[in-house]
Amino acid sequence: MLITSALMLGVYTIVKPAAEYGWTDPVTLGLGAAALVLLAGFVLREGTAKNPLMPLKIFRSRNLSGANVIQVLTVAGMFGSSPPCRRAGPSIC
C-alpha cells in the first residue's frame, strides 16, 4: 500500500500541480514531500518485514546497483537531450 500510494502521488504531482502551478509552488512541493515520505516509509517497512515484497539486500550487488545507476543516467540524458514540446503551433514531438 505504501509503494502504490507513493508512486501514484509522485506521478500525480508531476502531471497536475507541477504543470499548472510550477515546481516551486507550495502545493507541488508539499505533494512531492508527501510522496517521498511514503516512499521512505516503504523502504523502512521492507527493511523490517519478515517476507518483504522487495528484499533490500539485492542492492548490495555492485552489478545490479551499477546497472541501475547507468540506466537512470541514460534515461535522464535521453530526456534532457530531447527538444521541448510546444503546446501551441506545429509540434516536432
C-alpha positions as CSV (number, residue, x, y, z in Angstrom):
1,M,0.0,0.0,0.0
2,L,2.8,2.4,0.8
3,I,4.6,2.0,-2.5
4,T,1.4,2.3,-4.5
5,S,0.4,5.4,-2.7
6,A,3.9,6.9,-3.1
7,L,4.2,6.2,-6.8
8,M,0.6,7.4,-7.6
9,L,1.1,10.6,-5.6
10,G,4.5,11.2,-7.2
11,V,3.1,10.8,-10.7
12,Y,0.1,13.0,-9.9
13,T,2.5,15.7,-8.5
14,I,4.4,15.7,-11.8
15,V,1.4,15.7,-14.1
16,K,-1.1,18.0,-12.4
17,P,0.3,20.5,-9.8
18,A,3.7,20.9,-11.3
19,A,2.3,21.5,-14.8
20,E,-0.3,24.0,-13.5
21,Y,1.4,25.9,-10.7
22,G,5.1,25.2,-11.3
23,W,7.8,23.3,-9.5
24,T,8.3,25.8,-6.7
25,D,4.7,26.2,-5.7
26,P,3.9,25.1,-2.1
27,V,1.2,22.6,-3.4
28,T,3.8,20.9,-5.7
29,L,6.5,20.8,-3.0
30,G,4.1,19.6,-0.4
31,L,2.7,16.7,-2.5
32,G,6.3,15.8,-3.6
33,A,7.4,15.7,0.0
34,A,4.4,13.5,0.9
35,A,5.4,11.1,-1.9
36,L,8.9,11.0,-0.6
37,V,7.7,10.3,3.0
38,L,5.6,7.5,1.7
39,L,8.5,6.1,-0.2
40,A,10.7,6.3,2.8
41,G,8.0,4.5,4.9
42,F,8.0,1.7,2.3
43,V,11.8,1.3,2.5
44,L,11.7,1.3,6.3
45,R,8.9,-1.3,6.3
46,E,10.6,-3.5,3.8
47,G,13.8,-3.4,5.9
48,T,12.0,-4.9,8.9
49,A,9.5,-7.2,7.1
50,K,9.9,-11.0,7.6
51,N,8.9,-11.6,3.9
52,P,9.4,-8.3,2.0
53,L,8.0,-7.6,-1.4
54,M,11.4,-6.3,-2.5
55,P,14.4,-7.6,-0.4
56,L,16.7,-4.6,0.1
57,K,19.7,-6.8,0.2
58,I,19.6,-7.1,-3.6
59,F,21.1,-3.6,-3.8
60,R,24.3,-4.9,-2.2
61,S,25.2,-6.4,-5.5
62,R,27.6,-4.0,-7.3
63,N,26.5,-5.3,-10.7
64,L,22.8,-4.6,-10.1
65,S,23.3,-1.3,-8.4
66,G,25.7,-0.1,-11.2
67,A,23.3,-1.2,-13.9
68,N,20.5,0.7,-12.2
69,V,22.6,3.9,-11.9
70,I,23.6,3.6,-15.6
71,Q,20.0,3.1,-16.6
72,V,18.9,6.2,-14.7
73,L,21.6,8.3,-16.2
74,T,20.8,7.1,-19.7
75,V,17.1,7.9,-19.4
76,A,17.9,11.3,-17.9
77,G,20.3,12.0,-20.7
78,M,17.8,11.0,-23.3
79,F,15.1,13.1,-21.7
80,G,17.4,16.0,-21.3
81,S,18.6,16.0,-24.9
82,S,15.1,15.8,-26.4
83,P,13.6,19.1,-27.6
84,P,10.8,20.5,-25.6
85,C,7.3,20.0,-26.9
86,R,5.2,23.1,-27.6
87,R,1.5,23.2,-26.7
88,A,0.5,25.6,-29.5
89,G,1.7,25.6,-33.1
90,P,3.5,22.9,-35.0
91,S,5.0,20.3,-32.9
92,I,8.2,18.4,-33.5
93,C,7.4,15.8,-30.9
